[in-house]
Amino acid sequence: MADSARLPREEQRAASVVSIRDLQTRCSRCDIRELCLPVGLDDAALRQLDHVVRTRRRVKRGEVLYRIGDSFAELFAVRVGTFKITILASDGREQITGYQMSGDLVGLDGISTGRHQCNAIALEDSEACVMPFDGLAEVARTVAPLQLSLHRFLSREIGRDQQLMLALGRLSAEERLAAFLVNLAERHHARGFASREFVLRMTRAEIGNYLGLTLETVSRLFSRLQREGLLQADGRLIRNLDLEGLRKRAGRTC
């Protein structure tokens, strides 16, 4: 008989539980840290950050990482999976304002008021590193590259908001969808994933919500792009993206 079989039932249950130490994240050993806040930090700075970023939060598909009105205490670095960021319009309808994937930082909306101004909802089973803001700010005061990374993320979020406003105000429906697909391809490439074949985590209705288009328009545009050989769509699986062709459709030359 195996040793584990002779253990009392309570001890068997305890032996099957994964140690908290094993679940703790370590920035110094993270394989996506070059996409996240630790980019450019030396070993000593990473050790300081390890003492701050000690846990990960697992969020099942459809569950929230945080919701509107929650007290702000942490930032979250997406380690695995994807999230949609949503706000509520004046009529109570959901408006998608962001799509975050591994290496992205979420929760910045709570810094100014101390409460979150949006929802972060998992589009698939996901995992995020918990970064207590007070501890992060304390380390950033003495580690200049970390402070620079925080500023970089804030600047990037402002840039994304500006690009979304430009798309909604100036681009045609086809240009919006083409720009969205090119952006996804580039973000996948930056993470070492295939850039010409990937699974869309947002439904077509959610893509339409994000881009300010109806579901019917999004479906019609996907069919048109497929007929013209710019992509192949099989449900949410997108293959054989013609990135140069899509860039031209989006009005981009590079």
N, C-alpha and C positions, 0 to 999 in steps of 0.2 A: 504493500500500500504506500502511495506517495506521502511524503512528509506533510504536504498541505492538507491531505485528507484527514490527518489526525488532529488538525487544529480545531479548536472550538469554532462554531459558526461565526461568532462575532469577529474572531481573529482572521478567519478566512475572508470576511468582507473587508476588513481593514487592509489585508494584504493585497486586495484587488484594486484599492484606491490609488490613483496616481499621486505621487508626492507633489505637494505645492511647489517645492523647490524645482521639480522637473518641469512644472508648467510655467514657471517664471520666465519672462522674456529677458534677454540680455542684448542690449544694443551692440555690444562689442562682438557678439557672435552671430548677429542677424545677417541673413544673406540678401536682404533688400535695403540695408542701411544707406546705400549710396543714393537711394531715391527719397530718403526721409531726412528728418532733422539731423541725425548724426553725420551727414555728409561732410567730409573735410575735417573731422575731429581726430586728434591724435589719441594714442592709447590712454594717456592719463585722463583726458577729458571724457573718453568713453567710459572709463571706470566710474567717474563721478556721475555720469548719466545712468549707469547701471543701478546705482543706489536710489535713483528717482523712479525709473521705469522698471517696475518689478512684477507687474501682473499683466495678463491679457484677458480680454472679455470676449466670450463666444456668443454670437447672436445668430439665431436660426432665421431662415428665410421668412420674411414678412414681419419679423419682430423689430423693435426699435432699439437703437443704441442710446439715443436720448430723444426727448420730445419737447415741443414748444412749452416754455414755462418752467422747465426743469432748472434747478439751481446749477450754475456753472462752477465746476471745480477742476475739471480735467480737459485736456485735449486728447484726441485719439488718433493714432497712426494706424491706418488700415494695413494689416499684415497679410490677410487672406480674404478673398471675396470682394464684393462690391456693395455699395450703398447708394441709394438715391436720397437727395436732400430736398425736402419739400417745405412749403409754407402754405398757409391757408389764405385764399383770396377773401375779399370782403363779403362775398356771397356764400362762403363756407366751402368752396371747392378747393381741392388740392392742386397746387401748382408746383411742378418739379423745377428746381432751380440749379441742381447740380448732380453730377454722376461721379462718384469717387471710387477708386480702385486701389490695389496694393501700392503702398508707398505714399499715398495721399494723406493729408492731415485734415481731420474734421473736428468741429467744435469751436472754431474761431469765432463764430457768430455770438458766443456768450461772453466774450471778453469785455465788451463795452458796458453792458448793463448788469452783468452778473447772473443773467438768466438766458437760456437758449431761446433763439428767435425762430428756430426751424426744427424739423424732425429729421433724424437720420435713420432710414429704414433699410434693412438688409434685403438685397435682391436675390441672395443665395445664402447658404450657410457660410458665415463669415467670422473673422476674428480680428480684433483690434488691440493694439498695445495701449494701456492706460497711462497717460502722462500727467500726473498731478501738476496743475499750473503753477502753484506757489513754489514747489520744489524745482520745477523747470526754470522759472524766472530767477531763482536764487543761483542756480548753476550758470545761467546765461550771463549774470552780472560779472562773473569772473572768467568765463570762457567766450571770448569774442566770436569765434566761428559759429558757436551755437546761437548767439544773439543775431548774427548775420543770417543764419538759416531761418530763424523765426521771422525776420523782416522779409526774407525772400518768399516765404510761404504767404505772408500777408499780401505782398505785392502780387504774387501769382493769382491769389483769389480775386483781387481787384481787377487784374487783367482779364480773368475769365468772365467776370461780370460784365466788363466793358465789351468783350467779344460777343457775349450772348445778346446784349442790347443792340449791338451793331447788326447781328444776324436777324433779330426780330424786326428791326426797323428798316433795314436796307436791302437784305438779300431776298431773292425769290424763294419760293418753296423748294424748288430743286436745288438751288444753291445752298440752302440751309441743310438739307439732308446730305448732300455731297460733303459739305464742310464737317458735319458731324461724323461721318464715316472716316474721313481722312484723319480727324482728330483722334478717334478711337484707334485707328491703325498705328498712328505715331506713338500713342501712349503704350500700346502693346509692344511695339518695337523697343521703346525705352526700357521696358521691363524684361527684355530678353524673350518675349513671346512672339509667335508668328504674327506678322502684321497684315498678311493678305488672306488669312483665314482665322476666324474667331466666332465665338457664340455671343450673340446679343443678349445681355442680361435684362434689358428693358424690353417690354412688349412693344409692339408697334403703336399701341394706344399711348403708352408712356413716352415713347419717342416723340409722338405728335404733341403731347402735353408740354414736353421740354422745349420743343422747337416752335410752338405756337401754331401747329397744324392739326387738321382733323385726322382721325384714323383713316378715313377713306383716301385722303390726299397722300398720306404716308404709304399706304398699300399700293396706290396707283404709281407713285414715284419709284418704289422698289421694283415693280413690274417693268416700268419703263427702263430703268437702269439695267435690269437684267436683259431685256430685249436688245439693248444697245451694246451688250457685251462688257459692261463696266463692273459687273459682279455676278455671282451666282448665289441665289438665296434659296435655302431649303429650311423653311420654318425660321428658327432663330440662328441657324448656322449660315454664316456668310463666308463665301470662298472666292478665290481668284479675283480679288479686288484689283482693278486697274487704277492704281493710285495716281498716276500722272493724269489719266483721263478725268478722275474725280476732282483733282486739284483744279483742272481747267474749268470744270463745271462749277466749282465753288468760287471761281474768280481768283485763284491763287496760282502763282507761277513757280513757287518753290515750297 
